[in-house]
Amino acid sequence: MPLDRILQVAGFLLLLTQKNDLKQLINSKLARNIFLATGSLLVVAVLVQFQIKPNFDWYFVKLVLNFFLNCFSAYLLVWWARKCYHQLDFGIILQYLVGAALLQAFISFVFYANPSLFYQYLSLLNEKSNQGLLERADFINKRFIGVGSVFFSGVIKAGIAYFAILILPHFRKNKWTENRLLYFLCVLILGVSGLMIARTFMVAMILGAILYVFLELKTLREFFLRSLTMLLIVIGIYALAFCIIYLVADEQRFPIAFYYVFEIFINLFSDFRLETTSTDDLQSMYVFPDQLHTWLLGDARMANSDGTYFMHTDVGYLRLLFYFGLPATLLFVAILAYQSWSWIQFSAKQLFAFDTLKRKASRFFFAVFLLWFLILNLKGLVFESSYLALFLIALVFSFSAKGTTNNVNFEEK
């Protein structure tokens, strides 16, 4: 059984034994609304399958269903965090999310510096469920590959962790966040790691810059100072990435990794082309339906019989369009937007109603989180249910601004 399923089962059984928590989750208006919205997407995903019965394509159905299952594993993590800290707040979740990303960056660096360790790790994996990774194992010569965090899925997680570390000082005051040298070193590590996972991370850096600049923006002078600071940070990230590649890559691997990371700039300055091999491949995947039925109801397919992408497109919005049509695709976008808006409203009115700084930071974080998902769906299908579930459960069971829980007394428990 995969680890995520084990955690989901454990979280479900634990929740059944915690009657107060179960009641709190059921009575939470935030949870009910998001469950109903996501449930409607699940119903549409199932109904569209009757167009091609009995050969169902359950890929997207499982993707949405995982959101509900991941709520149980998220509860397990939240319950454990409350036991450790007794007073759970959203900053603790962000802190461990960033910590996990830093650990992932270290593992990825070790694999990149010593590919033999990476190949030993691959030998332990199930060949059937990790076929895509095994087929692209040689990518270790030019990019970071971690444990359970690779390629497109890896850059999704790296982006969320990058946004989290930028707002973390507003939620957690400790030696780690208040030591500016250590803090910015961690920001640089996550930035370099993200770039080495996938160049799409450049979008996360732009969104992160916007988040950083406007988080405490008060005057025009401060705007320019913060913008200059972010520019220096970005330059530092690129310089550090170059140094890391130079130090750990041998003479044969260095040109490969260097060209991979900086391909867009090399093309820009040499041939005045703002493109890469990835963008060229992506352009070829922009194919659209030629039948009205597909536009309205889709073809209920996400994969061909040979396992390749249906219509040979990996673009998220187009996969959804071919799967269940334009109206349902708009519903998918609306639900993502609704989730983020609900988190913004909940954190502003309940969790941080009396803390202006945290309220502002949470608003920007969830807004950028939504933009990250919407932009990435222009490249691949993004519905990262583990993070959606984690943030929902964390908000439901977090302390309010007054320092009380939603009718939960941890000391008694």
C-alpha positions as CSV (number, residue, x, y, z in Angstrom):
1,M,0.0,0.0,0.0
2,P,1.4,3.5,-0.9
3,L,2.4,5.7,1.9
4,D,-0.2,8.3,1.1
5,R,-3.0,5.7,1.5
6,I,-1.5,4.5,4.8
7,L,-1.6,8.1,6.1
8,Q,-5.2,8.6,4.9
9,V,-6.4,5.4,6.6
10,A,-4.6,6.3,9.8
11,G,-6.0,9.8,9.7
12,F,-9.5,8.5,9.1
13,L,-9.3,6.1,12.1
14,L,-7.9,8.7,14.3
15,L,-10.6,11.2,13.4
16,L,-13.3,8.7,14.4
17,T,-11.8,8.5,17.9
18,Q,-11.7,12.2,18.3
19,K,-15.3,13.1,18.7
20,N,-14.8,16.8,19.4
21,D,-12.6,17.2,16.3
22,L,-15.1,15.3,14.2
23,K,-17.9,17.5,15.4
24,Q,-15.9,20.6,14.8
25,L,-15.1,19.5,11.2
26,I,-18.7,18.7,10.5
27,N,-19.9,22.0,11.9
28,S,-17.3,24.1,10.1
29,K,-19.0,26.2,7.5
30,L,-15.7,26.6,5.7
31,A,-15.2,22.8,5.4
32,R,-18.8,22.2,4.4
33,N,-18.8,24.8,1.6
34,I,-15.5,23.6,0.1
35,F,-16.6,19.9,0.4
36,L,-19.8,20.7,-1.4
37,A,-18.0,22.7,-4.2
38,T,-15.4,20.0,-4.7
39,G,-18.1,17.3,-4.5
40,S,-19.9,19.0,-7.4
41,L,-16.8,18.7,-9.5
42,L,-16.5,15.0,-8.5
43,V,-20.1,14.4,-9.6
44,V,-19.5,16.1,-13.0
45,A,-16.4,14.1,-13.5
46,V,-18.3,10.8,-12.8
47,L,-21.3,11.7,-14.9
48,V,-19.3,12.5,-18.0
49,Q,-17.9,9.0,-17.9
50,F,-21.2,7.5,-19.0
51,Q,-20.5,8.8,-22.5
52,I,-17.9,6.0,-22.9
53,K,-19.2,3.2,-20.7
54,P,-18.1,0.5,-20.0
55,N,-14.5,1.6,-20.7
56,F,-14.3,4.3,-18.1
57,D,-11.3,6.7,-17.7
58,W,-11.1,7.2,-14.0
59,Y,-7.9,9.4,-14.0
60,F,-9.5,12.7,-13.1
61,V,-12.2,11.1,-10.9
62,K,-9.4,9.7,-8.7
63,L,-7.6,13.1,-8.8
64,V,-10.6,14.9,-7.3
65,L,-11.5,12.0,-4.9
66,N,-8.0,12.3,-3.5
67,F,-8.9,15.7,-2.1
68,F,-11.3,14.2,0.3
69,L,-9.0,11.3,1.2
70,N,-6.1,13.7,1.7
71,C,-8.2,15.6,4.3
72,F,-7.7,12.6,6.6
73,S,-3.9,12.5,6.2
74,A,-3.9,16.3,6.7
75,Y,-5.9,15.8,9.9
76,L,-3.2,13.3,11.1
77,L,-0.5,15.9,10.6
78,V,-2.6,18.7,12.2
79,W,-3.4,16.4,15.2
80,W,0.3,15.6,15.6
81,A,1.3,19.2,15.4
82,R,-1.3,20.1,18.1
83,K,0.1,17.4,20.4
84,C,3.6,18.9,19.9
85,Y,2.8,22.5,20.3
86,H,-0.6,22.5,22.2
87,Q,-1.4,25.8,20.5
88,L,-1.7,25.2,16.8
89,D,-1.5,28.2,14.4
90,F,-1.1,28.5,10.7
91,G,2.5,29.5,11.0
92,I,3.4,26.1,12.3
93,I,2.1,24.4,9.2
94,L,4.0,26.9,7.0
95,Q,7.2,26.3,9.0
96,Y,7.1,22.5,8.5
97,L,6.1,22.9,4.9
98,V,9.3,25.0,4.4
99,G,11.3,22.6,6.4
100,A,10.2,19.7,4.3
101,A,11.1,21.6,1.1
102,L,14.6,22.4,2.5
103,L,15.1,18.7,3.3
104,Q,13.9,17.8,-0.2
105,A,16.4,20.4,-1.6
106,F,19.2,18.7,0.3
107,I,18.3,15.2,-0.9
108,S,18.0,16.5,-4.5
109,F,21.5,18.1,-4.2
110,V,23.0,14.9,-2.9
111,F,21.4,12.9,-5.7
112,Y,22.6,15.4,-8.3
113,A,26.2,15.6,-6.9
114,N,26.4,11.8,-6.6
115,P,24.2,10.1,-9.3
116,S,25.1,6.6,-8.2
117,L,23.1,7.2,-5.0
118,F,20.2,8.3,-7.1
119,Y,20.3,5.2,-9.2
120,Q,20.4,3.1,-6.0
121,Y,17.3,4.9,-4.9
122,L,15.6,4.1,-8.2
123,S,16.4,0.4,-7.8
124,L,14.2,0.4,-4.7
125,L,11.1,1.8,-6.5
126,N,8.2,-0.2,-8.0
127,E,8.8,-0.2,-11.7
128,K,5.2,-0.1,-12.7
129,S,4.1,2.9,-10.6
130,N,7.4,4.8,-11.3
131,Q,7.8,4.0,-15.0
132,G,7.9,7.7,-16.0
133,L,10.7,8.5,-13.6
134,L,12.7,5.4,-14.5
135,E,12.5,6.3,-18.2
136,R,13.8,9.8,-17.5
137,A,16.5,8.8,-15.0
138,D,19.2,10.4,-17.1
139,F,17.7,13.8,-16.4
140,I,19.7,13.7,-13.2
141,N,22.6,15.1,-15.3
142,K,20.8,18.5,-15.7
143,R,18.2,18.9,-13.0
144,F,17.3,18.1,-9.4
145,I,15.2,15.0,-8.7
146,G,14.1,14.4,-5.2
147,V,12.1,11.8,-3.4
148,G,8.5,11.8,-4.5
149,S,9.0,15.3,-5.9
150,V,10.1,15.3,-9.5
151,F,9.7,17.3,-12.7
152,F,6.3,19.1,-13.0
153,S,4.9,17.9,-9.7
154,G,8.2,18.9,-8.0
155,V,8.0,22.5,-9.2
156,I,4.4,22.8,-8.0
157,K,5.5,21.9,-4.5
158,A,8.7,24.0,-4.7
159,G,6.6,27.1,-5.7
160,I,4.3,26.7,-2.7
161,A,7.2,26.3,-0.3
162,Y,8.8,29.4,-1.8
163,F,5.7,31.5,-1.2
164,A,5.5,30.0,2.3
165,I,9.0,31.0,3.3
166,L,8.4,34.6,2.1
167,I,5.5,35.1,4.5
168,L,6.8,32.9,7.3
169,P,8.4,35.7,9.3
170,H,5.0,37.3,9.7
171,F,3.6,34.2,11.3
172,R,6.6,32.7,13.3
173,K,9.1,34.7,15.3
174,N,12.1,32.5,16.2
175,K,15.8,32.4,15.8
176,W,15.5,30.9,12.3
177,T,13.2,33.7,10.9
178,E,14.8,36.6,12.8
179,N,18.4,35.7,11.8
180,R,18.4,37.6,8.5
181,L,21.5,35.8,7.1
182,L,20.1,32.3,7.9
183,Y,16.7,33.3,6.6
184,F,17.9,34.6,3.3
185,L,20.2,31.7,2.9
186,C,17.1,29.4,3.1
187,V,15.3,31.6,0.6
188,L,18.2,31.2,-1.8
189,I,18.4,27.5,-1.3
190,L,14.7,27.1,-2.1
191,G,15.1,29.4,-5.1
192,V,18.1,27.5,-6.5
193,S,16.4,24.1,-5.8
194,G,13.2,25.3,-7.6
195,L,15.2,26.4,-10.7
196,M,17.1,23.1,-10.8
197,I,13.8,21.2,-10.6
198,A,12.2,23.0,-13.5
199,R,12.6,26.3,-15.3
200,T,8.9,26.9,-14.8
201,F,9.9,28.0,-11.3
202,M,10.9,31.3,-12.8
203,V,7.1,32.1,-12.7
204,A,7.1,31.3,-9.0
205,M,10.0,33.7,-8.5
206,I,8.1,36.5,-10.3
207,L,5.0,35.8,-8.1
208,G,7.2,35.6,-5.1
209,A,8.7,39.0,-5.9
210,I,5.2,40.5,-6.2
211,L,4.2,38.9,-2.9
212,Y,7.4,40.2,-1.2
213,V,7.1,43.7,-2.6
214,F,3.5,44.4,-1.8
215,L,3.3,42.6,1.5
216,E,4.2,45.6,3.6
217,L,4.0,48.3,0.9
218,K,3.4,51.7,2.4
219,T,5.2,54.3,0.3
220,L,6.5,54.7,-3.2
221,R,10.0,54.9,-1.8
222,E,9.5,51.6,0.0
223,F,8.2,50.1,-3.3
224,F,11.5,50.9,-5.1
225,L,13.6,49.7,-2.2
226,R,11.8,46.4,-2.0
227,S,11.9,46.0,-5.7
228,L,15.7,46.6,-5.7
229,T,16.0,44.1,-2.9
230,M,14.1,41.4,-4.8
231,L,16.2,42.1,-7.9
232,L,19.4,41.5,-5.9
233,I,17.9,38.3,-4.4
234,V,17.0,37.0,-7.9
235,I,20.5,37.8,-9.1
236,G,21.9,36.1,-6.1
237,I,19.8,33.0,-6.7
238,Y,21.1,32.7,-10.3
239,A,24.7,33.3,-9.2
240,L,24.4,30.7,-6.5
241,A,22.8,28.2,-9.0
242,F,25.7,28.8,-11.3
243,C,28.2,28.2,-8.5
244,I,26.5,25.0,-7.4
245,I,26.5,23.6,-10.9
246,Y,30.1,24.5,-11.4
247,L,31.2,23.0,-8.1
248,V,29.4,19.6,-8.2
249,A,29.1,18.9,-11.9
250,D,32.0,17.4,-13.8
251,E,33.3,18.8,-17.1
252,Q,30.8,16.7,-19.1
253,R,27.8,17.4,-17.0
254,F,28.4,21.1,-16.4
255,P,27.5,22.4,-19.9
256,I,24.4,20.2,-19.9
257,A,23.1,21.6,-16.6
258,F,24.2,25.2,-17.4
259,Y,22.4,25.2,-20.7
260,Y,19.3,23.7,-19.2
261,V,18.9,26.3,-16.4
262,F,19.8,29.3,-18.5
263,E,18.6,28.2,-21.9
264,I,16.0,31.0,-22.2
265,F,18.7,33.7,-21.6
266,I,21.2,32.0,-23.9
267,N,18.7,32.0,-26.7
268,L,17.6,35.6,-25.9
269,F,21.2,37.0,-26.1
270,S,22.4,34.8,-28.9
271,D,19.5,34.6,-31.3
272,F,17.0,37.1,-29.8
273,R,14.5,34.3,-29.2
274,L,12.6,34.2,-25.9
275,E,12.0,30.5,-26.0
276,T,13.3,27.1,-25.0
277,T,12.8,23.5,-26.2
278,S,10.1,23.2,-23.5
279,T,8.2,26.2,-24.8
280,D,8.5,24.8,-28.4
281,D,7.0,21.5,-27.3
282,L,4.3,23.2,-25.3
283,Q,3.2,25.2,-28.4
284,S,2.7,22.0,-30.3
285,M,0.3,20.8,-27.6
286,Y,-2.2,23.6,-28.0
287,V,-4.8,21.7,-30.0
288,F,-8.5,22.5,-29.7
289,P,-11.7,20.5,-30.2
290,D,-13.3,20.6,-33.7
291,Q,-16.7,19.3,-32.6
292,L,-19.5,21.2,-30.7
293,H,-20.1,18.1,-28.5
294,T,-16.6,18.1,-27.2
295,W,-16.8,21.8,-26.4
296,L,-20.0,21.3,-24.4
297,L,-19.6,17.8,-22.8
298,G,-16.1,16.7,-23.7
299,D,-14.9,13.2,-24.8
300,A,-14.5,11.8,-21.3
301,R,-10.9,10.9,-22.0
302,M,-7.6,12.0,-20.4
303,A,-5.5,9.2,-21.7
304,N,-5.2,7.0,-24.8
305,S,-5.3,3.2,-24.6
306,D,-1.4,3.2,-24.8
307,G,-1.1,5.5,-21.8
308,T,-0.2,8.6,-23.7
309,Y,-2.1,11.9,-23.2
310,F,-5.5,12.1,-25.0
311,M,-5.1,14.3,-28.1
312,H,-1.4,14.3,-27.3
313,T,-1.7,17.4,-25.1
314,D,-0.4,17.8,-21.6
315,V,-1.8,21.4,-21.2
316,G,-4.0,21.3,-18.1
317,Y,-6.9,23.4,-19.4
318,L,-7.0,21.5,-22.7
319,R,-7.0,18.1,-21.0
320,L,-10.0,19.3,-19.0
321,L,-11.7,20.7,-22.1
322,F,-11.4,17.4,-23.9
323,Y,-12.4,15.5,-20.7
324,F,-15.7,17.2,-19.8
325,G,-16.1,20.3,-22.0
326,L,-15.8,24.1,-21.5
327,P,-18.6,24.6,-18.9
328,A,-17.1,22.0,-16.5
329,T,-13.6,23.4,-17.2
330,L,-14.8,26.8,-16.0
331,L,-16.4,25.1,-13.0
332,F,-12.9,23.6,-12.2
333,V,-11.4,27.1,-12.3
334,A,-14.2,28.6,-10.3
335,I,-13.8,25.9,-7.6
336,L,-10.1,26.7,-7.3
337,A,-10.9,30.4,-7.0
338,Y,-13.6,29.7,-4.5
339,Q,-11.3,27.6,-2.3
340,S,-8.7,30.4,-2.2
341,W,-11.4,33.1,-1.6
342,S,-12.9,31.1,1.2
343,W,-9.5,30.7,2.9
344,I,-8.9,34.5,2.5
345,Q,-12.2,35.3,4.0
346,F,-11.9,32.8,6.8
347,S,-8.4,33.9,7.8
348,A,-9.4,37.5,7.6
349,K,-12.6,37.4,9.6
350,Q,-11.8,34.6,12.1
351,L,-8.2,33.5,12.5
352,F,-6.5,36.9,12.1
353,A,-9.3,39.4,12.7
354,F,-7.2,41.3,15.2
355,D,-3.8,40.9,13.6
356,T,-3.5,43.2,10.5
357,L,-0.1,41.9,9.5
358,K,-1.1,38.2,9.5
359,R,-4.4,39.0,7.8
360,K,-2.6,40.8,5.0
361,A,0.1,38.1,4.7
362,S,-2.5,35.3,4.5
363,R,-4.5,37.2,1.8
364,F,-1.5,37.6,-0.4
365,F,-0.3,34.1,0.2
366,F,-3.6,32.5,-0.9
367,A,-4.0,34.9,-3.8
368,V,-0.5,34.0,-5.1
369,F,-1.3,30.3,-4.4
370,L,-4.3,30.5,-6.7
371,L,-2.4,32.4,-9.4
372,W,0.4,29.7,-9.3
373,F,-2.2,27.0,-9.9
374,L,-4.0,28.9,-12.7
375,I,-0.8,29.7,-14.5
376,L,0.6,26.2,-14.2
377,N,-2.5,24.8,-15.8
378,L,-1.3,26.5,-19.0
379,K,1.5,23.9,-19.0
380,G,0.1,20.8,-17.2
381,L,-2.8,19.6,-15.2
382,V,-2.7,21.0,-11.6
383,F,-5.0,20.0,-8.9
384,E,-2.6,19.5,-6.0
385,S,-5.1,18.0,-3.6
386,S,-2.6,17.3,-0.8
387,Y,-2.0,21.1,-0.3
388,L,-5.6,22.0,-0.8
389,A,-6.6,19.5,1.9
390,L,-3.8,20.5,4.2
391,F,-4.6,24.2,4.1
392,L,-8.3,23.6,4.7
393,I,-7.8,21.3,7.7
394,A,-5.1,23.6,9.1
395,L,-7.4,26.6,9.0
396,V,-10.4,24.7,10.5
397,F,-8.3,23.5,13.5
398,S,-6.1,26.5,13.9
399,F,-6.3,28.9,16.9
400,S,-8.3,32.1,16.4
401,A,-6.8,35.5,16.8
402,K,-8.0,35.6,20.4
403,G,-6.0,32.6,21.3
404,T,-8.9,30.2,21.6
405,T,-9.8,27.2,19.6
406,N,-13.1,26.4,18.0
407,N,-14.5,24.7,21.2
408,V,-11.5,22.4,21.5
409,N,-9.6,22.3,24.8
410,F,-6.2,20.8,24.2
411,E,-5.3,20.6,27.9
412,E,-8.3,18.4,28.6
413,K,-7.4,16.2,25.6
